[in-house]
Amino acid sequence: MKVRYKVDLIGYMAECDANYLRLMKLFPDMANGGERRIGLRHDGEHVLRLIAREQTAYTTLLELSQGARDGGRDSWFKLPILMLRLYHDARVAEVLSWEGVRQIRPRYDYPNRQMYHQDEKAQWNRFLGEWLSHCLKYGYHLEPLFGETPYG
């Protein structure tokens, strides 16, 4: 008899809490909105973009995307475009959409029509956590220093 998948709510919320803290390290001035770019050291050509799309008193909607330093997205490796909602009062960050896919359920029967994993929503948030951890370990800030241009 196959055991039915059960959502690990405690683990899920722990991942969302950790992602919020990781994002606050990468984007500490989030209240100011705007765009934040972080370069990645592995080849010097990739840039992670965090753009605040919506600010309210208690939440922030962020778009997270990756592209080349020159602004193009023609790299051999493409990070999906993620939309994240940060809940500042609860200190939680959650992935809302992945490449435009929204309305994801916390649990799916498997197999299913879309071929989502049983824990698809949790996997989105784990992926975000792994990517943010990578950026904290290997990334660098692309703001100009002492009159230098950020891309040159």
C-alpha distance (Angstrom), angle and dihedral (degrees) to the residues before:
residue distance angle dihedral
M1 . . .
K2 3.79 . .
V3 3.81 116.0 .
R4 3.80 112.4 -129.0
Y5 3.81 116.2 -123.5
K6 3.80 114.6 -109.1
V7 3.79 122.7 -158.3
D8 3.81 112.5 -111.6
L9 3.80 95.9 -140.3
I10 3.81 94.3 176.5
G11 3.81 92.1 51.8
Y12 3.80 91.8 44.0
M13 3.81 93.1 51.8
A14 3.83 91.1 45.3
E15 3.82 89.2 55.2
C16 3.82 91.3 48.3
D17 3.83 90.4 48.8
A18 3.81 91.4 49.9
N19 3.82 91.3 47.5
Y20 3.79 90.2 53.8
L21 3.80 90.6 53.9
R22 3.82 91.7 46.6
L23 3.80 90.9 50.8
M24 3.80 91.9 49.0
K25 3.82 89.2 54.4
L26 3.80 91.0 51.0
F27 3.80 96.4 39.2
P28 3.84 106.8 27.3
D29 3.81 95.1 157.3
M30 3.80 93.0 54.5
A31 3.80 91.7 135.1
N32 3.82 88.2 69.2
G33 3.82 90.8 58.9
G34 3.77 119.2 -156.6
E35 3.78 126.5 106.2
R36 3.77 129.9 -45.3
R37 3.79 121.7 -164.7
I38 3.77 126.1 -163.4
G39 3.79 122.6 -172.8
L40 3.78 122.5 -144.9
R41 3.77 119.9 -133.3
H42 3.79 99.6 -148.0
D43 3.81 91.9 90.2
G44 3.79 105.3 -11.1
E45 3.79 92.7 -124.2
H46 3.78 103.6 88.6
V47 3.75 126.3 85.0
L48 3.77 127.4 -168.1
R49 3.79 112.2 -148.3
L50 3.77 124.1 -155.3
I51 3.79 111.1 -173.1
A52 3.80 122.9 -178.1
R53 3.82 103.7 -136.6
E54 3.79 98.1 175.0
Q55 3.81 134.0 14.7
T56 3.78 126.6 -166.6
A57 3.77 131.7 163.2
Y58 3.80 93.6 -89.7
T59 3.81 106.7 17.6
T60 3.79 142.2 46.1
L61 3.80 126.4 -160.7
L62 3.81 110.4 -147.4
E63 3.77 130.6 -170.5
L64 3.78 113.3 -150.6
S65 3.81 117.7 -165.2
Q66 3.77 138.6 152.8
G67 3.77 131.2 -141.0
A68 3.77 145.0 143.8
R69 3.81 121.9 -63.7
D70 3.79 90.8 -109.5
G71 3.81 89.5 60.9
G72 3.80 97.5 -102.3
R73 3.78 126.0 122.8
D74 3.80 95.2 -147.5
S75 3.79 95.7 112.4
W76 3.79 122.1 129.5
F77 3.81 88.3 -119.3
K78 3.77 119.4 53.4
L79 3.75 124.8 -172.9
P80 3.79 110.6 -148.1
I81 3.79 116.2 -110.6
L82 3.78 106.9 -103.4
M83 3.78 127.9 -166.6
L84 3.78 112.7 -151.8
R85 3.77 131.8 -169.9
L86 3.79 116.8 -151.3
Y87 3.78 116.8 -160.1
H88 3.82 104.0 -158.2
D89 3.79 97.0 -171.6
A90 3.83 91.7 54.1
R91 3.85 93.7 32.6
V92 3.82 91.9 -130.4
A93 3.82 132.0 136.7
E94 3.79 120.4 -162.2
V95 3.81 132.7 -178.3
L96 3.81 108.0 -118.9
S97 3.79 100.2 178.8
W98 3.79 139.8 8.8
E99 3.81 115.6 -154.8
G100 3.78 89.5 -22.1
V101 3.82 95.7 -49.7
R102 3.80 108.0 133.0
Q103 3.77 136.3 168.5
I104 3.77 95.3 52.3
R105 3.79 115.5 174.1
P106 3.80 123.1 -131.1
R107 3.82 91.0 -124.1
Y108 3.80 135.6 25.7
D109 3.77 131.7 -170.3
Y110 3.77 110.3 -121.2
P111 2.94 128.6 -98.6
N112 3.77 98.5 31.5
R113 3.78 135.9 166.5
Q114 3.82 95.9 -98.8
M115 3.82 91.8 41.6
Y116 3.79 91.4 -126.0
H117 3.76 117.4 163.6
Q118 3.77 117.6 -109.1
D119 3.83 88.9 -107.8
E120 3.83 97.9 36.3
K121 3.82 95.3 141.8
A122 3.81 92.3 49.7
Q123 3.81 89.7 48.9
W124 3.81 91.4 54.5
N125 3.80 89.9 55.0
R126 3.83 92.9 44.3
F127 3.81 89.1 51.9
L128 3.81 89.7 51.4
G129 3.80 90.0 50.2
E130 3.81 92.6 50.3
W131 3.80 92.2 47.3
L132 3.81 93.7 48.2
S133 3.82 90.8 47.5
H134 3.80 88.9 52.2
C135 3.81 90.2 50.9
L136 3.80 92.3 49.4
K137 3.79 90.5 50.5
Y138 3.82 100.7 41.3
G139 3.80 106.8 15.0
Y140 3.76 130.8 100.4
H141 3.78 134.2 -162.8
L142 3.81 117.1 -99.8
E143 3.80 99.5 -156.0
P144 3.83 114.9 124.1
L145 3.80 114.8 -93.5
F146 3.82 120.3 -153.0
G147 3.78 94.7 -15.7
E148 3.81 96.5 -45.5
T149 3.78 121.1 136.9
P150 3.80 113.8 -111.5
Y151 3.82 94.1 -128.7
G152 3.73 104.2 40.5
